[in-house]
Amino acid sequence: MSGFVHDAPAQRVVFGLGAIARVADEAARLGVARALVIATPGSGARLGARVADLLGARAAGLHAEAVIHVPRAVAETGLAAARNAKADGLVAVGGGSAIGLAKIIARDLSLPILALPTTYSGSEATPIWGTSEGERKTTGRDVKVLPRVIVYDPELTLGLPPAVTAASAMNAIAHCVEGLWVPERTPVTMAYATEAMRRFGEHLPRAVADGSDRVARGECLVAAWLAGAVLMFGTGLHHKLAHVLGGFGLPHAETHAIILPHVARFNLAAAPEARARLATALGDDDPAGALERMLRGFPIPQRLRDVGFAEAKIADAAAQIAAQQLKEPRPASGADVRAILSAAF
């Protein structure tokens, strides 16, 4: 067995049907007296207002302007809102967009985050932040952005459309797959990844087919948490490529879903243990093929061209990845990345 370092920061997880009712108690436990609720516009704002009501006197306001990839202007507006509200904590309500904006505010203002996820992306369980400007996305790691508390309530996901259910879960599945081959993996993260993959493989198709299936919804939330905890320990070709593509304005979860079978096929050829674990978890001797069939069975975009990626951008994206000189589990040259993107296109 090769050496490893397992250094996981503390995080409190509260799970259960109706757990949203505990948000005020959890904020109090964190010592937060003025919580700014972060959400997206529309339905996200409505849920954010509900959470603000539940917080009562602990609510410092609602900022429902989060958007995908946290553009610089959106980040600056969010920071100003937190300062103006004199917030001493953040409650992020929603998916990756809301949690992503809360992370940037937390990074710059050193505020604790309480997250109430409504999708399966797993961002709430990671210390990874990201912002975008123009056609470039910047990501980084900082333990300050890791939510101190996560409240998982399957009831909050019952209205999630099939397409969002599938895409956000495929994003989390990518955490599982990549977690099995990154050099930073540990016995714990590999166990998490394998168990999360097993739960997703069994329950995600049910959640997509019947959004009211509370058992399947709950199992997918547990899997998302485990998958996010895996991502905490490092990323490789798949996530770095997804982040580069995000800089071109592509939707985050759908992009992860589209490229996953192609990156998996490339890397699993040099990662026999990862391949064996995925084969067991999915009950299929061809894990990359199983991921592709899973994607094909969901009502989400299937190709990069379907989400607005221009074929002319392939060379630029490949050059950005080649410059990172990725070596694990196999070297990824510019030509290799161009081939992966061409296949996904």
NORRA-V218720 format. One record per run of one state. SS is the DSSP state (H for helix, E for strand, - for the rest). FROM is the first residue (numbers start at 1). TO is the last residue. If there is no record, write none. Layout:
# NORRA-V218720
((SS;FROM;TO) (SS;FROM;TO))
This chain:
# NORRA-V218720
((-;1;11) (E;12;15) (-;16;18) (H;19;30) (-;31;34) (E;35;40) (-;41;42) (H;43;58) (E;59;66) (-;67;70) (E;71;71) (H;72;84) (-;85;88) (E;89;94) (-;95;95) (H;96;109) (-;110;111) (E;112;117) (-;118;122) (H;123;125) (-;126;127) (E;128;133) (-;134;135) (E;136;141) (-;142;142) (H;143;145) (-;146;148) (E;149;152) (-;153;153) (H;154;157) (-;158;161) (H;162;179) (-;180;186) (H;187;209) (-;210;213) (H;214;231) (-;232;236) (H;237;246) (-;247;251) (H;252;268) (-;269;271) (H;272;282) (-;283;286) (H;287;296) (-;297;303) (H;304;307) (-;308;310) (H;311;322) (-;323;333) (H;334;344) (-;345;345))
